[in-house]
């Protein structure tokens, strides 16, 4: 079996991502705004590939920001133990209402590369796991009276982990992420499961 080694000309060393993010299992009365909900990410990665450069592992750390726009307010339950989503009345006019979660991530992935073509470019596929540690959370609301930002949302999970993948050619790729845990701690808030679809620039 061929051994993995560090290659002299690494690919996908710096990965910049921008795309759309959203939640699964949103409460029935709440709606999210898909095209106003965005994710931004940057990750620095190393790799170990076989001598052929076809198969190997990628690993690294980075930063990820999930920003989901929705039509509800996040408040504490009457007993103060849970976080609940209450739909904002339709007669209230606002321009921004979102929840932002910012993570430092660690990522491990299996990489498959085609042989380079005449232009020395490759098709590339990767799949693996990403785990994040929550750095900061906040809500942001804006209407005619001003902008209101509240940091430290109650009952947010400190950790998030899930499945990630990319498919690309040369320096561009599309891919996504699906979390295996919800945003809130078990039984402490609505069961919101994040996912994203992104465009990546790989350098």
C-alpha positions as CSV (number, residue, x, y, z in Angstrom):
1,X,0.0,0.0,0.0
2,X,1.5,3.4,-1.0
3,X,2.5,5.6,2.0
4,X,1.3,9.1,2.5
5,X,3.8,11.9,2.3
6,X,3.9,15.6,2.4
7,X,4.0,17.0,-1.1
8,X,6.2,19.9,-2.1
9,X,3.5,21.8,-4.0
10,X,0.4,21.5,-1.9
11,X,-3.1,22.1,-3.3
12,X,-6.1,23.6,-1.5
13,X,-3.8,25.1,1.1
14,X,-6.0,28.2,1.6
15,X,-9.7,27.7,1.1
16,X,-12.1,30.7,1.1
17,X,-15.8,30.0,1.1
18,X,-19.0,32.0,0.6
19,X,-22.5,30.7,0.3
20,X,-26.0,30.2,1.6
21,X,-26.8,28.7,5.0
22,X,-30.0,27.7,6.6
23,X,-31.6,25.5,9.3
24,X,-33.5,22.2,9.2
25,X,-36.3,21.5,11.7
26,X,-37.4,25.1,12.0
27,X,-40.6,25.6,14.1
28,X,-43.7,25.5,11.9
29,X,-44.7,29.2,12.5
30,X,-41.2,30.5,11.8
31,X,-39.7,31.3,8.3
32,X,-36.1,31.8,7.3
33,X,-34.9,33.9,4.4
34,X,-32.7,31.7,2.3
35,X,-31.1,34.3,0.1
36,X,-30.4,36.6,3.0
37,X,-28.8,33.9,5.1
38,X,-25.1,33.6,4.3
39,X,-22.0,31.8,5.4
40,X,-18.4,32.9,5.2
41,X,-15.3,30.7,5.9
42,X,-11.6,30.6,5.6
43,X,-9.4,27.6,6.4
44,X,-5.7,26.9,6.3
45,X,-4.9,23.3,5.4
46,X,-2.0,20.9,5.1
47,X,-2.1,17.6,3.2
48,X,-0.5,14.2,3.0
49,X,-0.8,12.5,-0.4
50,X,0.4,9.3,-2.0
51,X,3.3,9.6,-4.4
52,X,0.9,9.7,-7.4
53,X,-0.9,12.7,-5.9
54,X,-4.2,11.0,-6.5
55,X,-5.4,10.2,-2.9
56,X,-4.5,11.6,0.5
57,X,-5.6,13.5,3.5
58,X,-6.2,17.2,4.2
59,X,-6.3,18.7,7.7
60,X,-6.4,22.2,9.1
61,X,-8.0,25.0,11.1
62,X,-10.0,28.0,10.2
63,X,-12.9,30.4,10.9
64,X,-16.6,30.0,10.0
65,X,-19.5,32.5,10.3
66,X,-23.1,31.4,10.0
67,X,-25.7,34.1,9.6
68,X,-29.3,33.1,9.3
69,X,-32.1,35.7,8.7
70,X,-35.5,34.8,10.1
71,X,-38.8,36.3,11.2
72,X,-38.7,35.5,14.9
73,X,-37.3,36.8,18.2
74,X,-35.2,34.7,20.5
75,X,-36.3,35.0,24.1
76,X,-36.2,33.0,27.3
77,X,-39.1,30.9,28.4
78,X,-41.3,31.9,31.3
79,X,-39.2,29.7,33.7
80,X,-35.9,31.1,32.2
81,X,-34.6,27.7,31.4
82,X,-35.1,27.5,27.7
83,X,-34.7,29.7,24.6
84,X,-37.9,30.0,22.5
85,X,-38.6,31.5,19.0
86,X,-41.6,33.9,18.9
87,X,-42.7,35.0,15.4
88,X,-42.5,38.8,14.8
89,X,-46.0,40.2,14.0
90,X,-46.4,41.0,10.3
91,X,-47.4,44.6,11.1
92,X,-43.9,45.2,12.4
93,X,-41.6,46.5,9.7
94,X,-37.9,45.6,9.9
95,X,-35.0,45.2,7.5
96,X,-32.7,42.9,9.3
97,X,-33.3,40.1,11.9
98,X,-30.7,37.4,12.1
99,X,-28.8,35.0,14.3
100,X,-25.0,34.9,13.8
101,X,-22.7,32.1,15.1
102,X,-18.9,32.4,14.7
103,X,-16.7,29.3,15.1
104,X,-13.1,28.3,15.1
105,X,-13.0,25.1,13.1
106,X,-10.8,22.0,12.8
107,X,-11.2,19.9,9.6
108,X,-10.1,16.5,8.4
109,X,-10.9,15.3,4.9
110,X,-10.1,12.5,2.4
111,X,-8.9,14.0,-0.9
112,X,-9.2,12.5,-4.3
113,X,-7.5,14.2,-7.3
114,X,-7.5,13.3,-11.0
115,X,-4.2,13.3,-12.9
116,X,-3.3,16.8,-14.2
117,X,-4.5,17.6,-17.7
118,X,-2.5,19.4,-20.4
119,X,-3.1,22.6,-18.5
120,X,-1.8,21.0,-15.3
121,X,-5.2,21.3,-13.7
122,X,-7.1,18.7,-11.8
123,X,-10.6,17.6,-10.9
124,X,-10.7,17.4,-7.1
125,X,-13.1,15.7,-4.6
126,X,-12.9,15.9,-0.9
127,X,-15.1,14.7,1.9
128,X,-14.7,14.6,5.7
129,X,-15.6,16.0,9.1
130,X,-15.5,19.5,10.5
131,X,-15.7,20.4,14.2
132,X,-16.2,23.9,15.5
133,X,-15.8,25.7,18.9
134,X,-18.1,28.6,19.3
135,X,-16.2,31.9,19.6
136,X,-19.2,34.3,19.6
137,X,-22.9,34.5,19.0
138,X,-25.2,37.4,18.6
139,X,-28.6,38.6,17.2
140,X,-28.9,41.6,15.0
141,X,-32.2,43.5,14.4
142,X,-32.7,46.7,12.4
143,X,-35.8,48.8,11.8
144,X,-36.5,52.5,11.3
145,X,-35.7,53.3,14.9
146,X,-32.2,51.9,14.8
147,X,-29.9,48.8,14.9
148,X,-29.9,46.5,17.9
149,X,-27.2,43.9,18.5
150,X,-27.3,41.5,21.4
151,X,-24.3,39.2,22.1
152,X,-24.3,35.9,23.9
153,X,-27.4,34.0,22.9
154,X,-28.6,31.8,25.7
155,X,-28.4,28.0,25.5
156,X,-26.3,27.8,22.3
157,X,-24.2,24.7,21.9
158,X,-20.5,25.5,22.5
159,X,-19.5,22.8,19.9
160,X,-20.7,22.0,16.4
161,X,-19.6,19.1,14.2
162,X,-20.7,17.6,10.9
163,X,-20.0,16.4,7.4
164,X,-18.3,18.6,4.8
165,X,-17.5,18.0,1.1
166,X,-16.2,19.8,-2.0
167,X,-16.1,19.1,-5.7
168,X,-14.1,21.3,-8.0
169,X,-11.8,21.9,-10.9
170,X,-8.5,23.8,-10.6
171,X,-9.0,26.7,-8.1
172,X,-12.8,26.6,-7.9
173,X,-15.2,24.2,-6.1
174,X,-18.7,23.9,-4.9
175,X,-19.6,22.0,-1.7
176,X,-21.5,22.0,1.5
177,X,-21.8,21.2,5.2
178,X,-24.4,19.4,7.2
179,X,-24.3,19.6,11.0
180,X,-24.8,16.5,13.1
181,X,-25.9,18.5,16.1
182,X,-28.4,21.3,16.6
183,X,-27.6,24.9,17.4
184,X,-29.1,24.8,20.9
185,X,-28.4,22.4,23.7
186,X,-30.7,19.4,24.1
187,X,-34.1,20.4,25.4
188,X,-32.9,24.0,25.9
189,X,-34.2,25.6,22.6
190,X,-35.7,24.9,19.2
191,X,-34.2,22.0,17.2
192,X,-32.4,24.0,14.5
193,X,-29.9,22.0,12.5
194,X,-27.6,24.1,10.3
195,X,-26.5,23.3,6.7
196,X,-24.9,25.3,4.0
197,X,-24.1,25.2,0.2
198,X,-21.0,27.2,-0.7
199,X,-18.7,28.3,-3.5
200,X,-15.0,27.9,-2.7
201,X,-11.8,29.5,-4.0
202,X,-8.9,27.1,-3.3
203,X,-5.3,28.2,-3.4
